[in-house]
Amino acid sequence: MGFRRLDGPNEGEDAGFREVVAGAGLKPVGWPGKAAALLPPCDLRVSIAPHEDGDLREACFEAMSATGRELRTARVADIGA
């Protein structure tokens, strides 16, 4: 879910975002700073940036909690890195 177009946390509240993030499962969030009051603490921060090649992207997985470390470890095992 993306919060880029929110003008404030009340818009996210009115749209029902709090209920969406309260459920189980992975919730990718874009522009989380615009709705910080609605979001639980981050477990895994994923950053995607252009690679110096230009056609590729680099992804960085930063664990922010024990759950995030588990998720990161599981993902690395999945891709064989």
C-alpha positions in Angstrom: 0.0 0.0 0.0 1.2 3.5 -0.7 0.7 6.6 1.3 2.3 9.1 -1.2 -1.0 10.9 -1.9 -2.1 11.3 1.7 -2.3 14.9 3.0 -2.4 13.7 6.6 -2.9 10.7 8.9 -6.7 11.3 9.0 -7.0 10.5 5.3 -5.4 7.1 6.0 -7.6 6.5 9.0 -10.7 7.3 6.9 -9.6 4.9 4.2 -9.3 2.0 6.6 -5.6 1.6 6.5 -5.3 0.8 10.2 -7.5 -2.3 9.7 -5.5 -3.4 6.7 -2.1 -3.3 8.5 -3.5 -4.9 11.7 -4.1 -8.2 9.9 -1.6 -11.0 9.6 0.9 -11.1 6.8 3.5 -9.1 5.0 2.4 -5.5 4.2 4.7 -3.6 1.8 4.3 0.1 2.4 5.4 3.0 0.3 6.0 6.5 1.8 5.4 5.2 5.4 6.5 8.5 6.9 3.2 10.0 5.7 1.2 7.6 7.8 3.5 6.8 10.7 0.7 7.2 13.3 -1.3 4.4 11.6 1.5 1.9 11.2 3.0 -0.7 13.6 6.8 -0.7 14.1 8.6 -1.9 11.0 10.0 -5.4 11.0 11.9 -5.4 7.7 12.9 -2.3 5.7 13.4 -2.9 2.0 15.1 -0.3 0.0 15.4 -0.5 -3.8 17.8 1.7 -5.7 19.1 1.9 -9.3 22.3 -0.1 -9.9 25.3 1.6 -11.5 24.6 -0.4 -14.6 21.3 1.5 -15.1 19.2 -1.4 -16.2 19.3 -3.2 -12.9 18.1 -2.4 -9.3 19.7 -3.3 -6.0 17.5 -4.3 -3.1 18.7 -4.0 0.5 16.8 -5.9 3.3 17.4 -4.3 6.7 16.0 -6.2 9.7 14.4 -3.9 12.3 13.3 -6.6 14.8 13.6 -10.3 15.6 10.7 -10.9 13.2 12.6 -8.9 10.5 15.7 -11.0 11.0 13.7 -14.2 10.5 12.1 -12.8 7.4 15.4 -11.7 6.0 17.1 -15.0 6.7 14.2 -16.9 5.1 14.3 -14.7 2.0 18.1 -15.1 1.5 17.6 -18.9 1.8 14.9 -18.7 -0.9 17.1 -16.9 -3.4 20.2 -18.9 -2.7 22.4 -16.0 -1.8 
